Amino acid sequence: PMEEFNLHLTGDIHAITAANNLLAAALEARMFHEATQSDKALYGRLIADNTFCPSQLKRLKTLGIDKTDPAALTEDEIHRFARLDVDPKTITWNRVMDINDRFLRKITVG
């Protein structure tokens, strides 16, 4: 059931921290799933009711795939569609903490 979702965003710094960490978690989850699942499994989870949604059709167009039937994609097209293939070595996106204390800003870790 749908319930009210409250992030308790009490200020700008906290909102930026929460947004940054949500994006980092989403990216990390995507990379984990791509590393542990087959193309077929990923594709099956992306395609609901055996139809493409408008954003998926846009991704297909961006990839140069001119098909609108999910069953018509080749194995190579399924691979290109289902995977982002993010290289973990190129990620410089770190998680952050909401610390707004001048004394703590001068601490060096490492």
Steps between C-alpha positions, in 0.01 A plus 500: 500500500609854425586694814619851561876526463679762709872565451505754785675756282547773759734724308693554181816320612301198616300493175819505293651225717190282465478551123872426455481181705182379325672540163814325628288209630311472169824494301657247734191275485497514120868406480442212746207360301687525171795314654288218644220443245474386141380722215178298485429549872566876484290536187214304654494732801506813283214399270162493679193359326715422195488863379744790497411816692570844341837544676610155381400582144712815528797291621453262208503794259815638664665159453398497133255213544184556293280231655193538719426134575703363795493150349664624178833606654810296424735379776742784420220759513376357831855529640534863384153591630517325839850601607650838573849343528625761747873460561552514881848643446347813346262575788599795715158527667537461875246482775484804725410592857312804618761673717475871537753566775799721432723304739425166330572644154870522588536130583715298258410133464761254376 
